[in-house]
Amino acid sequence: MALHRRSINIVTVIPSALLLFVMLLMAFPFPSRADIPKEVAQQIKSINSKGEYYGLIVSGQDELRAVLAEGHEMFQPDQELPSVDASGTFYTTHNLQSRLISVTFEITSEWILALKLHQICILLSVNSVGVCTVTARRFHVGRMGKHRAIVVMCGSGMVNAAQTTQLLVSFFRVRAVLHYGRAASANPDKLSIGDVAIPRQFAHAGIFYWEKYGGDDESYDRNLANLTFSKYNVGEKEVANKLQSVYFQPEVIYSAEKPEVGKERFWIDVDNDLYATAQKIENVELNQCVGKSRSVCLEQQPKVKRVERGGSANIYVNNEAYRDFLRNRLNINSIDTESAAIAMACQSERRPFVALRSITNYAGGSYEGNDVELVVKLWPEHARSAVGEMFNQLPSLNPKIRSVTDA
């Protein structure tokens, strides 16, 4: 079917004195476009015509292989269109040093992708042409259990995670987003190697105000947690340290309703109903031993556990002292590099979200036996067991599933 194109002019609120000038400018709109191949647009339109999907974002290639592995019947690819590779390049011209932004989008009449890409590419340059290239992702289309599902790998780190989430919810009719990856335990007494953690809240634990040596009175948030380096000296206590202290800062969340009015938020809740659904999978059996062996086993029986808090940042934590700081000051149980970014993107887009994380190490802490070596062989099975059962428990149609932004 041919796709009909049209243009949409978007003009921000401007002073009334400029009204005549604006009308003249609108007769000659500044070009902006989202370059999406027609073939890809048609593929996405075909996928969306089938209804809503649950989205599953996995952290890396190993997690993707675990979910898509043939012979396990966890993911059944669509027979007509098993995957689609999608990316976008957005160009826009901003002129006038006033509050005027005149933009023309070339879009299809049924797929307003450019508006979403415009949210990604917040380009505020004056008298210049901005370019934002959104890196391609491969979206695997099919079914998980009784549900339509779209699976995509985000890659490591907060930027990759947020970008992939934005593309997923912009391109497709996604009802809710689930996330799976691996993590470290910040609380070995609560989360053991092999467990699958499902935190109720996530924080971006990588935004700091770094205080100058000797202290200062700058007006930054000093109430969340502060890491004072002199407290971690070896041998001598509280000797002055030029690194001084860092203070954790909240994120600022923006939404479509008020795109220029941000809300400070440190802890981001997952969806209440999805978290309640996760309780139903806490009794899922996870293999403790490799294969049929009863001697090559983890020290403890792994379990699916709902926990209070997880923390994410572009930091791979392999330091016991910092791990303990996160646990003691912020009550963080699991540590990873993506979950909070996905949670923030879902909150901005008003999509329900929940994350499952396989514990594979103690973030620099010691461990008994050879658990770290064994879990490498076990976590893919744990992923299929926990994520597969989570999909089995998801409702086909449940109006109670709501955005994480709802009270």
N, C-alpha and C positions, 0 to 999 in steps of 0.2 A: 504494500500500500504506500502510495506517495505521501511524504510528510510535507505539510503546508507550513511555510514560514511567515512570520510576522515580526514586527519591531515593537518594542515596548520602551517608552521614554520614562525615566524615573528622575524626578526633580525633588530635591530636598526643600524644606520650608525656607523661604528667603524673605528679606525685607521687602515691604510693599513698594518702596521707592524704586526697586529694581524690576518691578513687574513687567513693564514694557520691554525692558532690555532682555528679560528672560524669554518673553514671547518671541522676540527676534532670534534669540539663540536657539530656541527649540526648533525653529525652521531649518537650522543647520546643525543637527546633533553631532556630538563628538563620538566617533566610532568606538564601539567596544564589542568584543565577541568572545564566545567560548568555542574553541575549535574542537568539536567532537565529531569524529567520523560518522557519516550517515549510517554506515553498516552497524556500528556499535550502538548508535541511538535506536535503530530498529530492533536490535537484539535486546536491549534493555526494556524497550516498550513491550516486546513479546513476553519477557520474563514477568514484568509487572502486571500484565493483563491476566495472569493466572491467580492473582490475589496477593495477600500478605505473606511475609516470610519471617522466620526467626533468623537473626544474624548470629554467626559464631565467628569471633575474631581470635585467631591463635597467634602466639608470639613469634614463632620461628618455623624453619623448615622441618625440624624434627617433630614438632607438635602437629604440623600440617600432615606429615606422613602418617603419624599415629592415627589421626582422625580419618584420613582418606584411605587408609590401608585396605587393599582388596582382601577378601576372604573373611573379613570380620563383620560384614553386613551392617556396619554402623552408619555409613553414609552411602546412599544410593544416588549416583549422578543422574541428572535429567537425561532422558534418551534423545531429546531433540537438541538441547543446547546445554551441555554439561558445564561449560565455563565461558566467561567473557572477560577479555582484557580491556580495561577502561582507564583512561587518563584524560586530562584536560589542560589546555593552555589558555589562559585568560588575559586578554589585552584590554586596557582601558585608558582613556585620556581624561585627565582632570585639568580644567582650566579655571581661571578666575580666582583671585585671592579673596573671595567672599564665601558665603556658605552655599554657593551654587555648585551642584555637581549634576551635570546633564549626561546621561548615559543611554546609549541605545544597544539593546541586546538583539542579536539575531538568533532566534530560538524556534523550536517546533511548537505548533499550537497545542500539543498535548504533553510536552515534556519541558518544563521550565528549569532546566539544569543550570543555566547561566546565573540565575538568581542565587542558587546555592553556592556556585563557585565564587560569586561576588562576596559572599560571606567569608569564604576561605581567604581570598586575596584582598585584604584590607589595605588598599593602596591610597595613600594620602599625599602623594607628591603633587606639587603645584607646577603647572606649565610643563608637564613631562608625560611620557607614555610609560605606564607600568606594565610589567610582564610577570605573570605568576604561572609557573608550570607545576601542575599537580602530577606527581610521579605515578606511573601506571601500577595497577594492582590486578591480580587475576582473581575473579570471583567465581567460586565453584558452586554451581546451582544443582539442587537435587532435593532429597528428602532425608531426614533423620527421624527414624521411627515413623510416627503418623503425621509429621509436620513437614511443610515445605521449609527448606533451609538454604541459606547462602553462607558459605564458608570462605574466609579470606585470611591470608597471613599478613600481619602488619610489619614484622621485623622488629629488631631490638630498639628500645629507646622511646622516650616520651613523644618526640616529634612524629616519628613513624606511626606510633599508635594513634595519636590524635588525628593525623592526616587520613589514615585508613578508615577510621571511624566516620569521619566527615564524609568521605567518598561513599561509604556503604549506605549511610542513611540519606544521602543526597540522591544517589542513583536509584535506589530500590525502595520498594514498599516494605520497610522493615518495622515489624511491630515492637520487637524488643531485641536487645543485644546481650549475648552471652560471651564471656571471654574465658579462654583457657591458656595457661602457660605454667612455667615452673617458677619456684620462688625459694627463698631462704627462710628458715625459721628464726625469728628474733626471740622466741620464747620456747626453748627446748622442753620445758616442763609441760607445756600445753600442746605443742606441735612437734611431732617426731618425724624423722626422715621416712618418707613413704606416705605420710598423711596427705590428704587433699583438703586444703583450707578454703573456706568460703567466708571472707570478712564481711561484716555489716557496714563498715565505713572504710573509706580510703582517704589518704592525704597525699598531696604532692609535697614530699619531704625534702625538697631540693631548692626551695626559694629562701635565701638568707639575706639578712642585713648583717654585714660584717663590720663590727665596731672597730674604730681606730684604737691604736695602742694608748693606754691611759684612760680610756673611756670617753664618751661624748654624750650629748643630750639631744641627739637627733630624734625626731618624732616618728619613730618606727615602732611597730608592735613588739613589745618586749614581754608579753604575757604567755605566749604559747610554750616556748622552751628555748633555753639558751645553752650553747655548748661553750664552756670556758676552758681554753686549752691548758691553762696552768694547773688545772685539777687532774690532768692526765700525765704529768711528769713521772718519770721512773726514778725512784730513789728519794729525791727531795720533794716535799709537798709544797704546793702553792707558790712555787718560784715564778716570778713574773715572766710572761711569755709575750713576745711581740705580736703573735697572732691574735691575742686578746680573746674576743668572744664572737660567736655568730648567733644571731637570733632568727628563729624560724618565722617565716612570714606567710600569711594566707594567700591563696590564689584569688584572682578576680575573674568571676564568671559573667559572661555576656550571653544574652538570649535574643531571639528574633523579635520578641515583643518590645524590648528596649535595647537596641543594638549598641547604643553609646553610653548606656548607664550600667556600670558593672556592679556586681555584688561580691564583697569579700567573703571568701569561704575557705576554711582550712579542711574541715572534715566533710566529705561528700558521701551521703547515704546511698546505698544501693536500693533498688525498688523493694518496698516492704513485702509485696505479694510474691515476688520472685525469691526473696530471702526465706519467706515462709515455705514456699515450695521446696527449697533446698533442704528443709528439715526432713522431708520424705526420703531423701537419698542418703541420710546419715547411717542407715543400716546396710548400705551396699557393701558387699564383700569385696575387699581388695586383697590381691595375692600377697602373702608374706614371703613366699619362697619362689625361687626361680624354677620354672618348669614344674616337673613332678617331684623334684628333690625335696626332701624334708630336712636336709642338712645345710643347704645354701639358702639361708633365710635372713631377713631383717631381724634386728634384736627385738622389736616390738611389732605387734599386729597393726598394720596401717589402717587408718579409718578416715572417712569423710567427716570433717568437723566444721561446724559454723563457729567462727570466732568474732571477736569484737572489732579489731582494727587491722588494716594493712597500710603499708607505706610504699610509695613509689618515687623514684628519682632517677636521673641519668648518672647513677652511681652504682657500681657493682661492689657491694659491701662484703669484704673479706677480713673484717676487723672486729674482734670480739668486744673490745671496749666501746666502739661506736654502736655495735648491735645492742649492747646492754643499755647504752644511753637512750636509744630509740624505744626500747621496751620500758625502761624505768620512767622516762619523762613523758612519753606520748602513748604508752600502753599499746605499742605496735606489736603485732604477733607475726606478721609475714612481711617480707621485703622483696620487691621486684622492681622492674624498670618500665612498666607499661600501664598497669591497671588504673592508676589515678588519672592518667591522661584520657583513657577511654571513658572513664566515669564522668570526667568534666565535659567531654564532647557530647556524651549522651544527655547530660543535664542541660546543656545549652540547646540541644535539639529536641528536648522533652521526649526522650526515649527511655523506657525502663531498662535497667542494667543490673547484671550480677556477674561475679567473677569466681572462677574455680582455679586454684593454684596448687600444683603438686610440690611438696616440700622435698628438695633434693640435697640440701646442705644446711649447716648451722651458721652461716655468715661469718666464718672464721673461728667459730667455737670448736672445741674438741668433740669427738663422738666415739662411741664404742664399736668394736668389731670392724666389719668392712661394709657398713651400711651405705656409705657414699658410692662405693663401687657397685654394690648390688642394685641400688635404686635406679641406676642407669638402664638396667635391663627390665625393671619392673614398672617404671612410671608410664610407659606407653600403654600398658594394659590397664593401669589405674585410670588413665585419661579416658580410654574407651568405656570403662565401667561407669565412672562418675558422670561424664558428660552425656553418655548414651542414656543413662537412667534419668538424668535431669531433663533431657528432651522428652522422654517417655512421660514424665510428670507434668509437662507444660500443658496448659489448657488449649483446646482448639479455638475457643472463643470465650474470653473472660474479660468483661468490661472492668473488672477490678484492677487488672494490670494497668498501672499508670506511670506517669513520668516520675523520675526521682526528684523533680522540683515540687511536686505536690506535697502539701502538708499532710 
